[in-house]
Amino acid sequence: MMKKSYLLFIGIILLGLIGCSNATQEQTDEADSSETEDISSGSLLTDDAGHEVELPESPKKIIAPYLEDDLLTLGQVPIVQWSVHEGESIQHYLQEDLKDIPTIPHDLPFEVVTSYGPDLVLLSSASLAEGEKYDTYSKIAPTFVIESEQYDDWRERLKRVAEVFSEEETAKEKLAEYDQFAEEIREEMKQEIGDESVIALWWFDDTFYVVNEQKSSGEVLYQDLELTAPNVVEEMAADQNENWAPLSLELLAELDADHIFIITNKEGEADQAFADQVFQNIPAVKNGNVYEYSMEESWLYSCYIANTQVIDDVYESLVKQEE
């Protein structure tokens, strides 16, 4: 996924729980108990940390922070969603589906996990299961580690998550849908902009970062949509393995991109980013072909929903505005 040091997005979800009478509470407890009993054991599967896990056949209360995109793609809705800074930072681009889902701290405190009574916990990193942590989570619910860092290809991660839910066919169908969608937009792009070059930049803390052509939204632009990359993208990708790499002002000033997608902290910062006179000779800046998107959108991620939204953004910027 995206580079670990990124500051992620701002949003607060507040929860209110209304107390009930003792009789009502007893009924609720009985219903919860009945629901838990309905969940039968499924298959045994070895996770990415080497644990053999007996998975529930039809989990109803899933905790899977930072794997929400994959879950939603497979038709699974988690009972909580990933957050940092006491719920202030969340994955904003998923809120159409998660707006009513409460947040949980990214480090998954045991007492908080316990309070939700999950029947399945998916950990997106082996670091969350270090030491005695895994055993503690496993006492709460079956716990399965999916080491996100080892999946450079989001497609392979989606297939892996699908195994947990026996939804391999769903994953296959979704990948086929994505490829078909990308192909349709790709053909229209060829007609609209031909071989004009495109670049994605992230402006954060007064520093420009350029996307890797093989990762994150770079994969969408240059692999899925087959858009033309300016030389600087190929040069930077050859020297680094991160999703985004710092771009010197000297290289930026020499950039010959025809179109620039810039990701900023908040709307309106693109003008500030390119305010220096040295940037005015960049073709995209000179011709007004700079398209701004905020960090709250999906450009810093790499998943089915995220990438689909990036394709929509590219189409909106390069095609629809010309109509």
Secondary structure as the mmCIF struct_conf table of DSSP 4:
data_model
#
loop_
_struct_conf.conf_type_id
_struct_conf.id
_struct_conf.beg_label_comp_id
_struct_conf.beg_label_asym_id
_struct_conf.beg_label_seq_id
_struct_conf.end_label_comp_id
_struct_conf.end_label_asym_id
_struct_conf.end_label_seq_id
TURN_TY1_P TURN_TY1_P1 LYS A 4 SER A 5
HELX_RH_AL_P HELX_RH_AL_P1 ASN A 22 GLU A 37
TURN_TY1_P TURN_TY1_P2 ASP A 38 ASP A 38
STRN STRN1 SER A 41 THR A 46
TURN_TY1_P TURN_TY1_P3 ASP A 48 ALA A 49
BEND BEND1 GLY A 50 GLY A 50
STRN STRN2 GLU A 52 PRO A 56
BEND BEND2 GLU A 57 SER A 58
BEND BEND3 LYS A 60 LYS A 61
STRN STRN3 ILE A 62 ILE A 63
TURN_TY1_P TURN_TY1_P4 PRO A 65 TYR A 66
HELX_RH_AL_P HELX_RH_AL_P2 GLU A 68 THR A 73
TURN_TY1_P TURN_TY1_P5 LEU A 74 GLY A 75
BEND BEND4 ILE A 79 VAL A 80
STRN STRN4 GLN A 81 SER A 83
STRN STRN5 VAL A 84 VAL A 84
TURN_TY1_P TURN_TY1_P6 HIS A 85 GLU A 88
STRN STRN6 SER A 89 SER A 89
HELX_RH_3T_P HELX_RH_3T_P1 HIS A 92 LEU A 94
HELX_RH_AL_P HELX_RH_AL_P3 GLN A 95 LEU A 98
TURN_TY1_P TURN_TY1_P7 LYS A 99 ASP A 100
BEND BEND5 ILE A 101 ILE A 101
HELX_LH_PP_P HELX_LH_PP_P1 PRO A 102 PRO A 102
STRN STRN7 THR A 103 PRO A 105
TURN_TY1_P TURN_TY1_P8 HIS A 106 ASP A 107
HELX_RH_AL_P HELX_RH_AL_P4 PHE A 110 SER A 115
TURN_TY1_P TURN_TY1_P9 TYR A 116 TYR A 116
BEND BEND6 ASP A 119 ASP A 119
STRN STRN8 LEU A 120 LEU A 123
BEND BEND7 SER A 124 SER A 124
HELX_RH_3T_P HELX_RH_3T_P2 ALA A 126 ALA A 129
TURN_TY1_P TURN_TY1_P10 GLU A 130 GLU A 132
HELX_RH_AL_P HELX_RH_AL_P5 LYS A 133 ILE A 140
BEND BEND8 ALA A 141 ALA A 141
STRN STRN9 THR A 143 VAL A 145
HELX_RH_3T_P HELX_RH_3T_P3 SER A 148 GLN A 150
BEND BEND9 ASP A 152 ASP A 153
HELX_RH_AL_P HELX_RH_AL_P6 TRP A 154 VAL A 164
TURN_TY1_P TURN_TY1_P11 PHE A 165 SER A 166
HELX_RH_AL_P HELX_RH_AL_P7 GLU A 168 ILE A 193
TURN_TY1_P TURN_TY1_P12 GLY A 194 ASP A 195
STRN STRN10 SER A 197 SER A 197
STRN STRN11 VAL A 198 PHE A 204
TURN_TY1_P TURN_TY1_P13 ASP A 205 ASP A 206
STRN STRN12 THR A 207 VAL A 211
TURN_TY1_P TURN_TY1_P14 GLU A 213 GLN A 214
BEND BEND10 LYS A 215 LYS A 215
HELX_RH_AL_P HELX_RH_AL_P8 SER A 216 GLU A 219
HELX_RH_PI_P HELX_RH_PI_P1 VAL A 220 ASP A 224
BEND BEND11 LEU A 225 LEU A 225
HELX_LH_PP_P HELX_LH_PP_P2 LEU A 227 LEU A 227
STRN STRN13 THR A 228 THR A 228
HELX_LH_PP_P HELX_LH_PP_P3 ALA A 229 PRO A 230
HELX_RH_AL_P HELX_RH_AL_P9 ASN A 231 ASP A 239
BEND BEND12 GLU A 242 ASN A 243
STRN STRN14 TRP A 244 LEU A 247
HELX_RH_AL_P HELX_RH_AL_P10 LEU A 249 ALA A 253
TURN_TY1_P TURN_TY1_P15 GLU A 254 GLU A 254
BEND BEND13 ASP A 258 ASP A 258
STRN STRN15 HIS A 259 THR A 264
BEND BEND14 ASN A 265 LYS A 266
TURN_TY1_P TURN_TY1_P16 GLU A 267 GLY A 268
HELX_RH_AL_P HELX_RH_AL_P11 GLU A 269 ALA A 273
TURN_TY1_P TURN_TY1_P17 PHE A 274 PHE A 274
BEND BEND15 ASP A 276 ASP A 276
HELX_RH_3T_P HELX_RH_3T_P4 GLN A 277 PHE A 279
TURN_TY1_P TURN_TY1_P18 GLN A 280 ASN A 281
BEND BEND16 ILE A 282 ILE A 282
HELX_RH_AL_P HELX_RH_AL_P12 PRO A 283 LYS A 286
TURN_TY1_P TURN_TY1_P19 ASN A 287 GLY A 288
STRN STRN16 VAL A 290 SER A 294
TURN_TY1_P TURN_TY1_P20 MET A 295 GLU A 296
BEND BEND17 GLU A 297 SER A 298
TURN_TY1_P TURN_TY1_P21 TRP A 299 LEU A 300
BEND BEND18 CYS A 303 CYS A 303
HELX_RH_AL_P HELX_RH_AL_P13 TYR A 304 LEU A 318
TURN_TY1_P TURN_TY1_P22 VAL A 319 VAL A 319
HELX_RH_3T_P HELX_RH_3T_P5 LYS A 320 GLU A 322
#
